[in-house]
Amino acid sequence: MSVYEKRTYSITVGRMADVLQLYTEQGWPALEAGGFSEKLVGYFVSDTGPLHQLIHIWRFDDDNDRRGFWKRLFADEKFMQFAPNIRPLIKKQEIQLMLSAPWGPKP
């Protein structure tokens, strides 16, 4: 059964443009170059409710796949050149693991 991971980063007010620029120029290219983007369902920016949030959802085959993915990503040289640049802009990080309901589409 697939496991979905929702990561929500609360960004310092006034710094979302910096975060989007860093992801556009460094983060996303590193994810694509390393083949990591294949597990991505999507990236989102909050527009209502809690603002200043960058949200991404990932799909994994199971928890072992998920753990292996993050281990490989955090060992990736290009991604780890990006990570220290974005960390100071993040106020809070939340991770939620989700399983698909037995009905409806499966992204």
N, C-alpha and C positions, 0 to 999 in steps of 0.2 A: 504494500500500500504506500502510495506517495506521501511524502511529508512536505508541507509547505512552511517556509520560514519567512515571517514578516519582520523586517528590521525597520525601526522608526528612529530616525535621528532628529532630535530637537536642535535646531540651529540657532546660534546667537542672533538676536534681532539685528537686522541691518546687514547681515553677512551672507544671506542666501545667494546673492549674485556672485559672491566669491566662491561659494560652494559649487554652484552650477558651472562656473568657469573652470574650476579645478577638475571636476568630473569630466567636463567636455574635453579639456586639453590633456589630462593625465590619467584620471581614473578609468574612464570608459576605454580609451585606447589600450591601457594595460589589461583590463578584463578581456577585451577581444583578442589581443595578441596572445594571451595565455590560454585561450579556449574556455575561459570561465563564464563568458556570457551565455553559453549554451544552457545553463541551468536557470537563467533569469526569466521570470514571468514578466516583470516590468518595474520601472522606476516611476515614482509619482512625487509631486510636490503638493502639499495641502493647500486648499483654496478656501475651505470653510472649516469650522470647528477649531481645534488647536492649530494655530498657524505656525509658520517657520519650521515646517517639518519636511524632511526628505524621507520618503518611504520606499523600500524596495522589497519585492516578494520573489522568493526563490523556490524552485521545485526540485526535490530530491527523491531518489528511488526509495530510500529508507534512511534511518538515522545514521547508519555506518557511512552511507554515501555522503550525507550532510557533513559529518565530522571530517571525513577525508577531504572533502572539497575545501573547507575552511583551513585545514592544515596545509594543503597544497597552495591555496591562495596566499596565506601569510608567509609562505616560503618563497613566493614569486618575487624576484628582484625588481621588476618594473612596478608591480603593485606596491611594494614596500618603499619605493621612492615616492609614491603618491601619498600613502597613508599618513606620514608625519605632517604633511602640509594641511590635511583636512582636520586632523584631530583637534587642534586648538579652536576650531570653529563650531565644534559640537559640544552642546551643553549637557545632553543626556542621550542615552541609547537604550532602547527597549527591543527585546527580541521575543517574538511569539511564535511557537510552533503550532501548526494547524494540520488537521486531517480532513480530507474531503468528506462531505456529507454523502450518504448513499444515493442521492439523486442529483440531477443537474449536470451541467458541463464540468469537465475536468480540464483546466487550463494546461 
